Amino acid sequence: MVNVTNLSIHIQNQTLLNNISCTLLPGRITTFVGKSGAGKTTLLKSLAGLLPASSNTIMVNNKQLNQLDNKERSQEIGYIFQNFNLFPHLTVLENCVNPLLMQGIYIASAQEHARTVLKELDMESSLNKYPAQLSGGQQQRTAIARALCLQPKVLLLDEPTASLDPLNSQILVTILQRLKSKGLTIGISTQDIYFMRTIFDRAYYVENGNIQEYCDTTANINKCPLIQRFVNLANTG
């Protein structure tokens, strides 16, 4: 679980996030939707500890995020960048083994665990390929596997369908639904309204660094005027 209370982010005298509060629940997929530049990625990076936040504003499984060291944070939260951030000089297997070695796990155990995770994501035939040899969907699955190798309780994905075709977007939906069923807390920033409507349990609408509205699947999305307006704009775009 992730609880955010009155989170503000100021960088170079610019307010990027303003007094944001939200909750991401275990076994649920929370989406942050809005136009480009609304603050979605800034919010997600804050939740991953990649941007500084005041104490007590972000709690991850009842722990203050800014009290966790790098090792503890990586065990709590996995973050998938929009461009995946794979090491180009490492193979698929090596990309996934690398963070395990940094945690002090012996290489044989690290390789065995990484192979198991990659197999679950249908990447076992690509273990020895380099990122440049992979499709966008395969690169993304490698990045997800790399994060999952550390067995985080929270998984955050920034604009995950931005570089995917419809087939790989559907594969991603299947993967996320499976992870959700295992109890992971999942947070996603996206402009892809069709993807959002397929996947979300809770949707927050972000605009100008503020959360303006949210709705759950138990509520009719048509009763959320800002989100509905965003849907209508996407339908006419």
Helices and strands as residue ranges (DSSP letters): E 2-11, E 14-24, E 28-33, H 40-47, E 58-60, E 63-64, G 65-67, H 70-76, E 77-80, H 92-102, H 107-120, G 124-126, G 131-133, H 136-148, E 154-158, H 166-181, E 185-190, H 193-199, E 202-207, E 210-216, G 221-223, H 225-236
